Amino acid sequence: MIKAIIFDLDDTILWDQKSVKEAFVATCLVASQKYDIDPSVLEKAVREEAKKLYSSYDTFGFTQLIGINPFEGLWGNFIDDEENFKKLREIVPAYRSEAWTRGLKRVGINDPLFGQELGELFPVERRNKPFIYDDTFEVLDALNNHYKLLLLTNGSPDLQKTKLDITPELIPYFDHIIISGTYGKGKPHPSIFEHALSQLSINKDEVLMVGDNLMTDILGANQVGIKSVWINRHDKTYKEVVPTFEISNLKELIPLLESF
């Protein structure tokens, strides 16, 4: 019998990819108003330069362990006390400026001051554009009084809390919220899933893990024997990591639970 459900946050119940996309669109539009450039071409250039630059810092291994991607580095403040977060906090102002400056250079614009301006604008736009999937609240409402709900998310405590602060209506649904940056290891490390089970005080056969990422949510759940539900909104395929169940939207979780 299923008594609890563990949910991933980003791109499972919170539409992070859309928020990032819309922040890029808005920021690149500002750039196109100053210079005759194609906003979509600039976006692609900045995304690529950000990834390259992000992987060059000595914090890269830590960000992979905790689960902080390059685009979160473009808007997170990382005010957490842990030493690696302090390093990130020192790095990100220059990282943002440099990523946008390099992106501008790729489209033929050499303007570091404007690159810095865009680097400061992107975080503002990202915070102004929180998106939640249309089916999120319908499903959470249906589950709320019948199951224990736990939110298990990779990332910086400050950044993930910021995402929740700008979507505060999500918070009351969850009995527990675990952020990898606070715990010290991220999904798919087995210990963070075991920690989640201890918080719920239930056995692993009484819980489902619901997430969009095969290599973190599903792999981690599989490794500790938790039934996994892969939400596959984009009709992707899987090979090495096989979920217990697969759904194409959150609403399909309801009949799946009823089948138990």
C-alpha positions as CSV (number, residue, x, y, z in Angstrom):
1,M,0.0,0.0,0.0
2,I,1.3,3.4,-1.0
3,K,1.3,5.8,2.0
4,A,3.6,8.6,0.7
5,I,4.8,10.3,-2.4
6,I,8.2,12.0,-3.0
7,F,8.1,14.7,-5.6
8,D,10.9,16.3,-7.5
9,L,10.5,20.1,-7.9
10,D,12.1,21.4,-11.1
11,D,10.3,20.4,-14.2
12,T,8.1,18.0,-12.3
13,I,5.7,20.3,-10.5
14,L,7.5,23.6,-11.1
15,W,8.1,24.5,-14.8
16,D,11.7,25.7,-14.5
17,Q,12.6,25.2,-18.1
18,K,9.9,27.6,-19.2
19,S,10.9,30.2,-16.5
20,V,14.5,30.1,-17.8
21,K,13.4,30.2,-21.4
22,E,11.1,33.3,-20.8
23,A,13.9,35.0,-18.9
24,F,16.2,34.5,-21.8
25,V,13.6,35.8,-24.2
26,A,13.0,38.9,-22.2
27,T,16.7,39.6,-21.7
28,C,17.7,39.0,-25.3
29,L,14.8,41.2,-26.5
30,V,16.4,44.1,-24.5
31,A,19.7,43.4,-26.3
32,S,18.0,43.4,-29.7
33,Q,16.5,46.8,-28.9
34,K,20.0,48.3,-28.5
35,Y,21.7,46.3,-31.3
36,D,20.5,44.8,-34.5
37,I,20.8,41.2,-33.5
38,D,18.5,38.2,-33.6
39,P,17.4,37.5,-29.9
40,S,17.2,33.7,-30.5
41,V,20.7,33.6,-31.9
42,L,22.0,35.5,-28.9
43,E,20.2,33.2,-26.5
44,K,21.8,30.2,-28.1
45,A,25.2,31.8,-27.9
46,V,24.8,32.8,-24.2
47,R,23.6,29.3,-23.3
48,E,26.6,27.7,-24.9
49,E,29.1,30.2,-23.5
50,A,27.5,29.8,-20.0
51,K,27.9,26.1,-20.1
52,K,31.5,26.2,-21.1
53,L,32.4,28.9,-18.6
54,Y,30.5,27.2,-15.8
55,S,32.4,23.9,-16.3
56,S,35.8,25.8,-16.1
57,Y,35.4,26.8,-12.4
58,D,36.8,24.6,-9.6
59,T,33.3,24.6,-8.2
60,F,32.0,22.5,-11.1
61,G,32.4,19.2,-9.3
62,F,30.5,20.4,-6.4
63,T,27.7,21.9,-8.5
64,Q,27.3,18.5,-10.2
65,L,27.2,16.7,-6.9
66,I,24.5,19.0,-5.5
67,G,22.7,19.5,-8.8
68,I,23.1,23.1,-9.7
69,N,23.0,23.8,-13.5
70,P,24.7,26.6,-15.4
71,F,21.5,28.6,-15.9
72,E,20.8,28.5,-12.1
73,G,24.3,30.0,-11.8
74,L,23.1,32.9,-14.0
75,W,20.5,34.0,-11.4
76,G,21.2,32.4,-8.0
77,N,22.8,34.3,-5.2
78,F,24.1,31.3,-3.2
79,I,24.1,33.1,0.2
80,D,24.4,29.7,2.0
81,D,27.2,29.3,4.6
82,E,28.9,26.2,3.3
83,E,32.3,26.9,1.8
84,N,31.5,25.8,-1.7
85,F,28.5,28.0,-1.8
86,K,30.7,30.9,-0.6
87,K,33.0,30.2,-3.6
88,L,30.0,30.2,-5.9
89,R,28.8,33.5,-4.4
90,E,32.1,35.1,-5.3
91,I,32.2,33.6,-8.8
92,V,28.7,34.3,-10.1
93,P,28.8,38.1,-10.6
94,A,31.7,37.8,-13.0
95,Y,30.3,34.6,-14.4
96,R,27.0,36.3,-15.4
97,S,28.8,39.2,-16.9
98,E,31.3,37.1,-18.8
99,A,28.6,34.7,-20.1
100,W,26.6,37.5,-21.6
101,T,29.7,39.4,-22.8
102,R,30.9,36.3,-24.6
103,G,27.5,35.6,-26.1
104,L,27.4,39.2,-27.4
105,K,30.8,38.7,-29.0
106,R,29.6,35.6,-30.7
107,V,27.0,37.7,-32.5
108,G,29.4,40.4,-33.4
109,I,29.0,42.8,-30.4
110,N,32.0,43.8,-28.3
111,D,30.4,45.6,-25.3
112,P,31.4,44.3,-21.9
113,L,29.5,47.0,-20.0
114,F,26.3,45.9,-21.8
115,G,27.2,42.3,-21.1
116,Q,27.3,43.1,-17.4
117,E,24.0,44.9,-17.6
118,L,22.4,41.9,-19.3
119,G,24.0,39.7,-16.7
120,E,22.2,41.7,-14.0
121,L,18.9,41.8,-15.9
122,F,18.6,38.1,-16.4
123,P,18.1,37.3,-12.6
124,V,15.4,39.9,-12.4
125,E,13.6,38.5,-15.3
126,R,13.9,34.9,-13.9
127,R,12.5,35.9,-10.6
128,N,9.6,37.6,-12.3
129,K,8.7,34.5,-14.3
130,P,7.7,31.6,-12.1
131,F,5.6,29.0,-13.9
132,I,3.8,26.0,-12.4
133,Y,2.3,23.2,-14.6
134,D,-1.4,23.4,-15.2
135,D,-2.1,20.1,-13.6
136,T,0.1,20.6,-10.5
137,F,-2.5,22.0,-8.1
138,E,-5.3,19.7,-9.3
139,V,-3.1,16.6,-8.5
140,L,-1.7,18.0,-5.2
141,D,-5.2,18.8,-4.0
142,A,-6.3,15.2,-4.8
143,L,-3.4,13.7,-2.9
144,N,-3.1,16.1,0.0
145,N,-5.4,14.5,2.5
146,H,-4.6,10.9,1.5
147,Y,-0.8,10.6,1.4
148,K,2.2,12.0,3.1
149,L,4.0,14.3,0.6
150,L,7.7,15.1,0.5
151,L,9.5,17.4,-1.8
152,L,13.0,16.2,-2.7
153,T,15.0,18.7,-4.8
154,N,18.6,19.1,-5.9
155,G,20.2,22.5,-5.7
156,S,21.4,25.4,-3.5
157,P,19.2,25.9,-0.4
158,D,19.0,29.6,-1.1
159,L,18.1,29.2,-4.7
160,Q,15.5,26.4,-4.2
161,K,13.9,28.3,-1.3
162,T,13.8,31.4,-3.6
163,K,11.9,29.3,-6.2
164,L,9.4,28.3,-3.5
165,D,9.2,31.8,-2.1
166,I,8.0,33.1,-5.5
167,T,5.5,30.2,-5.7
168,P,4.5,30.1,-2.0
169,E,1.2,28.3,-2.7
170,L,3.2,25.1,-3.2
171,I,4.8,25.0,0.2
172,P,1.7,24.0,2.4
173,Y,1.2,20.8,0.5
174,F,4.4,19.2,1.7
175,D,5.1,17.6,5.1
176,H,8.8,17.8,4.4
177,I,11.1,19.6,2.0
178,I,14.6,18.3,1.5
179,I,17.2,20.3,-0.5
180,S,20.4,18.5,-1.6
181,G,22.6,21.5,-0.7
182,T,21.4,21.3,2.9
183,Y,21.8,17.6,3.1
184,G,25.2,17.5,1.4
185,K,24.6,15.1,-1.4
186,G,22.2,15.2,-4.3
187,K,20.0,12.8,-6.2
188,P,20.8,10.1,-7.4
189,H,23.0,9.4,-4.3
190,P,21.2,6.6,-2.4
191,S,21.7,8.3,1.0
192,I,19.4,11.3,0.3
193,F,16.6,8.9,-0.6
194,E,17.2,7.0,2.6
195,H,17.1,10.3,4.4
196,A,13.7,11.0,2.8
197,L,12.4,7.6,4.0
198,S,13.5,8.4,7.5
199,Q,11.8,11.7,7.5
200,L,8.5,10.0,6.3
201,S,9.0,7.2,8.8
202,I,7.8,4.6,6.3
203,N,9.2,1.6,4.5
204,K,10.5,1.9,0.9
205,D,7.7,-0.3,-0.5
206,E,5.2,2.2,0.8
207,V,6.4,5.2,-1.2
208,L,6.6,6.4,-4.8
209,M,9.2,8.7,-6.3
210,V,7.8,11.0,-9.0
211,G,10.3,13.0,-11.1
212,D,11.2,14.0,-14.7
213,N,14.9,13.2,-14.6
214,L,16.0,9.6,-15.3
215,M,19.5,10.1,-14.1
216,T,18.6,11.7,-10.8
217,D,15.1,11.0,-9.7
218,I,14.5,7.6,-11.2
219,L,18.1,6.2,-10.9
220,G,18.3,7.2,-7.3
221,A,14.9,5.7,-6.4
222,N,15.7,2.5,-8.3
223,Q,19.0,2.2,-6.4
224,V,17.3,2.0,-3.0
225,G,14.3,0.0,-4.1
226,I,11.7,2.8,-4.2
227,K,9.1,2.5,-6.9
228,S,9.7,5.2,-9.5
229,V,7.3,7.2,-11.6
230,W,8.9,8.9,-14.6
231,I,6.9,11.9,-15.8
232,N,7.8,12.0,-19.5
233,R,6.1,15.1,-20.9
234,H,8.3,15.2,-24.0
235,D,8.0,11.6,-25.3
236,K,11.7,10.8,-24.5
237,T,13.1,7.3,-24.6
238,Y,15.1,5.4,-22.0
239,K,17.8,2.8,-22.1
240,E,20.1,2.3,-19.1
241,V,17.6,3.6,-16.4
242,V,14.2,2.0,-16.5
243,P,11.4,3.5,-14.3
244,T,8.9,1.3,-12.6
245,F,6.1,3.4,-14.1
246,E,5.9,6.1,-16.8
247,I,3.3,8.8,-17.2
248,S,3.0,11.7,-19.6
249,N,1.4,14.2,-17.3
250,L,0.8,14.5,-13.6
251,K,-2.9,13.7,-13.9
252,E,-2.0,10.2,-14.8
253,L,-0.6,9.7,-11.3
254,I,-4.1,9.6,-9.9
255,P,-5.3,6.4,-11.7
256,L,-1.9,4.9,-11.1
257,L,-2.3,5.3,-7.4
258,E,-5.9,4.0,-7.5
259,S,-4.5,0.8,-9.2
260,F,-2.7,0.0,-6.0
